[in-house]
Amino acid sequence: MTYDIIIIGAGPAGLTASIYSGRAKMKTLVIADSIPGGQTMLTEAIENYPGFVKPVAGPELMNNMYEQAKTLEIEFVTAHVKQAEKQADGFLIKTGEQEYKALAVIVATGASYKKLGVKGEEEFTGRGVSYCGVCDAPFFKNKEIALVGGGDSAIYEAEHLLKFVSKLHLIHRRDKLRATKIMQDRVLNNEKTAVHWNSVVEEIKGAKLVESVAVRNIKTNAVEDIPCRGVFIFVGMMPNAEILPRSGFIVTDEKMKADVPGMFACGDIREKTLRQVSTAVGDGAVAAFSAQMYVEELKGIAYK
């Protein structure tokens, strides 16, 4: 059986793409590693998604998207995609046990935050440990936090967090930041910023929630316990690009087209400046529409 469109990934981008694809009467299959929802399933509350006056829980929002998709005769398969191979007549999608064919493919596999790999990081994720300041800053209003990183993304997030927190401990393993100078100045010159140069996080501590972070100076080996209610980690992101012939984020045009004919990408797997549920939803809608146009052109159907 050949599907019109196969969507790989079922986060907000992939689910939105499936809804638009289903509504366009495209024969659609969604393949995802686990239950639909992606990283948003780990988000306790989303305050900046349009249409919700009160915060909405990540699992609730994703479950609603999934239930909506299921009303449109879309097929869902839980499997790990190992390869998306371009062929003359479409794509061959290989999982561990099955093979599927499609005329077009939408890659919505997302990206993963790079982890510090320290004790307490996994345990307190969602309970003080965060990888998104724009998402979670309001939960730390008038609280003391630690932020790890020194690039543009880290300093951008630090600047946003400083609008909410009482104090921000900036922890960086070097003696200078890599972020652009104007962004650095805004953060370093803020009276609420305390900088810990040449330092790395050794452990994140707490009971039910984060209470402190152990920081080691790599030059003196001195370890300091810094009280804080949150630890924000910005040491980079890694695209979930295992299925692609090359690593890295996927570069697309404004129609979400990749450089392989018939392949589209949406959400965090794309090369983009802002990774939010709202931008993923927009990407997914555009990707599905573009894939529909591609499929209908292959089938000789004129779109009116």
C-alpha positions in Angstrom: 0.0 0.0 0.0 1.2 3.5 -0.9 0.1 6.4 1.2 -0.2 9.9 -0.1 1.7 11.3 2.8 3.7 9.8 5.6 4.4 12.0 8.6 7.4 11.0 10.8 6.9 12.4 14.3 3.8 13.2 16.3 4.6 16.3 18.3 2.6 19.5 17.8 4.1 20.0 14.3 3.4 16.4 13.2 -0.1 16.3 14.7 -1.0 19.6 13.1 0.3 18.3 9.7 -1.8 15.2 10.1 -4.9 17.2 10.8 -4.4 19.4 7.7 -3.5 16.4 5.6 -6.5 14.4 6.8 -8.9 17.3 6.1 -7.5 17.5 2.6 -8.5 13.8 2.2 -4.9 12.7 1.8 -4.3 9.0 2.7 -2.1 9.7 5.7 0.1 7.6 8.0 1.8 9.0 11.1 4.8 7.1 12.5 6.1 8.1 15.9 8.5 6.5 18.5 6.0 6.8 21.3 2.6 8.2 22.2 1.7 11.3 20.3 2.7 14.6 21.9 6.5 14.8 21.7 8.4 16.9 24.2 5.3 19.0 24.9 4.0 16.0 26.9 6.7 16.9 29.5 5.5 20.5 29.9 3.4 21.0 33.0 1.8 24.2 31.9 1.8 26.3 28.7 0.9 29.9 29.2 1.7 31.4 25.8 -0.4 29.3 23.5 -3.0 31.5 21.8 -6.6 30.9 22.8 -6.1 29.7 26.4 -6.6 32.4 29.0 -5.4 30.1 31.7 -2.4 27.9 31.3 -3.0 24.6 29.5 -1.2 21.4 30.4 1.1 20.1 27.7 -0.4 16.6 27.8 -4.0 18.0 27.6 -3.2 20.1 24.6 -1.4 17.3 22.8 -4.2 14.8 23.6 -6.7 17.2 22.1 -4.7 17.4 18.9 -4.4 13.6 18.8 -8.1 13.1 19.3 -8.9 15.6 16.6 -6.5 13.8 14.2 -8.1 10.5 14.9 -11.5 11.8 13.7 -10.0 12.2 10.2 -9.3 8.5 9.4 -5.6 9.0 9.9 -3.5 5.9 10.7 -1.0 6.0 13.5 1.8 3.5 14.0 4.2 3.4 17.0 7.6 2.5 15.6 11.1 3.9 15.2 11.8 5.0 11.7 15.4 4.1 10.7 15.4 5.3 7.1 13.5 7.5 4.7 14.7 6.5 1.2 13.9 8.5 -1.9 12.9 6.3 -4.8 11.7 7.1 -8.3 8.0 6.6 -7.4 8.1 8.2 -3.9 9.6 7.2 -0.6 10.3 4.0 1.2 10.1 4.4 5.0 11.8 1.6 6.9 11.2 0.8 10.6 12.6 -2.1 12.5 10.0 -4.5 11.3 8.0 -2.9 8.5 8.3 -0.9 5.3 5.9 1.7 4.1 5.6 3.7 0.9 4.4 7.2 0.3 4.4 9.8 -2.4 5.5 12.6 0.0 7.1 12.6 3.4 6.8 15.2 6.2 9.7 15.0 8.7 8.6 16.2 12.1 11.1 14.4 14.3 11.9 17.4 16.4 15.1 18.1 18.3 16.5 17.2 21.7 18.0 19.6 24.2 21.6 18.8 25.0 21.8 17.6 28.5 24.5 18.3 31.1 24.4 14.6 32.2 24.8 15.5 35.9 23.1 13.9 38.9 19.6 15.3 39.5 19.1 16.6 35.9 16.6 13.9 34.8 15.0 13.7 38.2 14.1 17.4 38.4 13.2 17.9 34.7 9.8 19.6 34.9 10.3 20.2 38.6 12.8 23.1 38.4 15.0 22.0 35.6 14.0 23.6 32.3 15.3 24.0 28.8 13.0 26.9 27.8 13.0 30.2 29.6 10.4 31.7 27.3 8.0 28.9 28.2 8.7 28.7 32.0 9.9 32.1 33.2 6.6 33.1 34.8 6.8 30.1 37.1 9.9 31.6 38.7 8.7 35.1 39.4 10.7 36.7 42.2 12.7 33.4 42.7 16.4 32.8 42.5 17.5 30.7 39.5 20.7 29.3 37.8 21.3 29.4 34.1 23.9 27.3 32.3 25.4 28.4 29.0 27.1 31.2 27.2 25.9 31.3 23.6 23.3 33.6 21.9 20.4 31.3 22.9 21.5 31.1 26.5 21.9 34.9 26.8 18.6 35.6 25.0 16.9 33.4 27.4 18.7 35.0 30.4 17.6 38.4 29.3 14.0 37.2 29.2 14.3 35.5 32.6 15.7 38.6 34.2 12.3 40.2 33.8 10.8 37.8 36.2 13.4 36.4 38.6 14.9 38.0 41.7 18.4 36.8 40.9 20.1 34.9 38.1 23.3 32.9 38.6 24.9 32.7 35.2 27.2 29.6 35.1 29.7 29.3 32.2 32.6 27.0 31.8 34.8 29.6 30.1 36.0 33.1 31.2 34.0 34.9 28.6 30.7 34.5 26.8 30.2 33.5 23.1 27.1 35.5 22.7 27.0 38.8 20.7 28.3 41.7 22.7 25.2 43.8 22.8 23.3 40.8 24.3 26.1 40.1 26.7 26.0 43.7 28.0 22.3 43.6 28.7 22.7 40.5 30.9 26.0 41.2 32.5 25.2 44.7 33.4 21.9 43.8 35.1 22.1 44.1 38.9 20.2 40.8 39.3 22.9 38.8 37.5 25.7 36.9 39.4 28.3 35.4 37.0 30.2 32.2 37.8 33.1 32.1 35.3 35.1 28.9 34.6 32.5 26.9 36.3 30.4 23.7 35.7 27.4 22.2 37.3 28.3 19.1 39.3 24.8 18.2 40.7 21.3 19.5 40.9 19.8 19.0 44.4 16.5 19.1 46.1 13.6 17.1 47.6 10.5 17.4 45.5 11.6 20.5 43.7 15.0 22.0 42.9 16.6 23.6 45.9 20.2 24.2 45.0 22.9 23.5 42.5 26.5 22.4 43.2 29.0 24.3 41.0 32.6 23.5 40.6 35.3 26.0 39.5 37.4 24.1 36.9 40.5 26.1 37.8 40.5 25.9 41.6 38.2 22.7 41.9 36.4 24.6 44.6 32.7 23.5 44.9 30.0 26.0 45.8 26.4 25.1 46.7 24.1 27.8 45.2 20.5 28.0 46.5 18.0 28.3 43.6 14.5 27.2 42.7 15.2 26.6 39.0 18.0 25.5 36.7 17.8 26.6 33.1 20.1 24.7 30.7 21.0 26.1 27.3 24.0 24.2 26.0 22.7 23.6 22.6 20.1 21.4 20.7 20.6 18.3 18.6 18.2 17.6 15.7 16.7 14.2 15.7 18.0 13.6 12.2 18.9 9.9 12.3 16.7 9.1 9.4 18.4 11.6 7.1 21.5 11.0 5.0 23.3 13.9 6.7 23.2 15.3 10.2 22.0 18.8 11.2 18.8 20.7 11.1 16.8 20.6 7.9 16.9 23.8 5.8 13.5 24.5 4.2 12.0 27.3 2.2 8.9 29.2 3.3 6.7 26.3 2.0 8.6 23.8 4.3 10.2 22.2 1.2 13.5 20.4 1.9 16.1 20.0 -0.9 14.7 16.5 -1.7 11.7 16.6 -4.0 8.6 15.4 -2.1 10.2 15.8 1.4 8.9 18.5 3.7 9.9 19.4 7.3 8.2 21.2 10.1 8.8 22.0 13.8 12.0 21.8 15.8 13.8 19.7 13.1 13.9 22.8 10.9 16.6 25.4 10.9 14.8 28.2 12.6 15.1 31.0 15.2 12.2 30.2 17.6 11.1 26.8 18.7 7.7 27.0 20.3 4.4 25.0 20.2 2.8 27.9 18.2 5.6 28.0 15.6 5.5 24.2 15.3 1.7 24.3 14.6 2.2 26.9 11.9 5.0 24.9 10.3 2.9 21.8 10.3 -0.1 23.4 8.6 2.2 24.8 5.8 4.0 21.5 5.4 0.8 19.6 5.0 -0.6 22.0 2.5 2.6 22.0 0.5 2.7 18.2 0.6 -0.9 18.1 -0.6 0.0 20.3 -3.6 2.9 18.0 -4.4 0.8 14.9 -4.3 -2.0 16.3 -6.3 0.4 17.5 -8.9 1.9 13.9 -9.1 -1.6 12.6 -9.5 -2.4 15.1 -12.2 -5.1 16.8 -10.1 -5.5 20.5 -10.7 -5.9 22.4 -7.4 -8.6 25.1 -7.6 
